[in-house]
């Protein structure tokens, strides 16, 4: 259970939603028109030529952000990623084979190796990553803008992508940071991408697997987000969920002062780490659920998206943990939130647990870009002493969600950086929630176990060995989620749980 109540919240007005126009202005001077010569080294359907495969990232020339297939393929495409990870990694298939040359016929396969980028309707609309290899809409030509001599294309060159059907260009709206379309009739700066990655034959390590996802929840009641922006080891994370965003009487999100949120987002993005606001939290349903009821849900969704855009965040995490306040209204809320978020390339995730799963339909469960499974709190202050987060509990939780039809790589295992104490817990308390680092402060050898029974106190938590075993389990799925980052010791310590996770992935 995560607790949202009793925290320090600052009530602030929320910035209005940022509009996203798909209109294409006249291209700037120096553009390349669609009459570029298409010099190719072979016809794409020539059976005598074997396609070559490049592993690439495409960085916008104007903004320096990366083309991204959300959820590693199968959904929308945007150009908002500040750094290249698995969602931003593509296989560029040169159907002509041989040397990659300006004008060659190519396809771009997303990291899941099942989905191909396509210009919907063959061009003139949005670009997504839902096509098959044989679809005409997934056919592009690569056009060299600057770089290697003659017609050759090399890593580091600036290129454009032209649709084969409509002869329009892939465009990163506003030069990057938002939607991707194939509406441009000329290759201006919005249509310029720097080709990065590995050419065929390069021996660099492959991109990281989706199991490398490390999501950490960060509350602001152990210090401001400005402070955390200078203290967190971002190198060991792929995503941070800020806990918790709650609604005021009008449904405006409240999380922390804008300057503090912005400081954390800026620091995270500088390290290629995504940031989501996490809605609700355990006990916060009274501040969220009233706003997603019929008649209010559309306005609430608009305010959520507006908040995310105003703070340049990367998606939305939903952590409603009250099955009695979910049901059909919750299902409708998630459907509407996803409908607004998907065209903007904003993934929607959810914290879930078997005990609360009857609160949503299986269709809603499977609609999230990924879920984080709260595999802890089997015992706590509301029970007697017991093991609150065992390895077997984690195995059972993963099996539960596989059986509900959630794709393996969309199931993220939640692990605790905290525990519970019963008995002589200090300050006259007989039962208390306690951070892992505070258990270590009292018992310096605590990292070697999951259970302490000393000095009249009994503690249940996860030590280094169990965290390593759980991480190895999570490698078979979609990665690891942490509640909560404030609970760890320095990541440089051999007792660090975050350090253990990263070394075990």
Secondary structure, DSSP 8 states (H G I E B T S, - for coil): ----TT----------------------TT-EETT-----SS-TT-TTS--EEEEEEEEETTT--EEEEGGGSSSBEEEEESS--GGG-EEEEETT-SS-BTT-EEEEE-TTSS-EEEEGGGSSSBEEEEE-TT-GGG-EEEEEEESSSTTB--TT-EEEEEETTT--EEEEGGGSSSBEEEEESEE-GGG-EEEEEE-TT--S-----GGG-EEEEEESTTS-HHHHHHH--GGG-SEEEEEEEEE-TT--EE-S-HHHHHHHHHHHHHTT-EEEEEEE-TT-GGGTGGGGSTTTHHHHHHHHHHHHHHTT--EEEEE---GGG-HHHHHHHHHHHHHHHHTTT-EEEEEE-GGGGGGS-HHHHHHSSEEEE----SS-TTSSS--SS-HHHHHHHHHHHHHTT--GGGEEEEEESEEEEEES-STT-SEEEEEHHHHHHH-TTGGG-SEEEETTEEEE---HHHHHHHHHHHTTTT-EEEE-GGGS--TTSTT-HHHHHHHH-
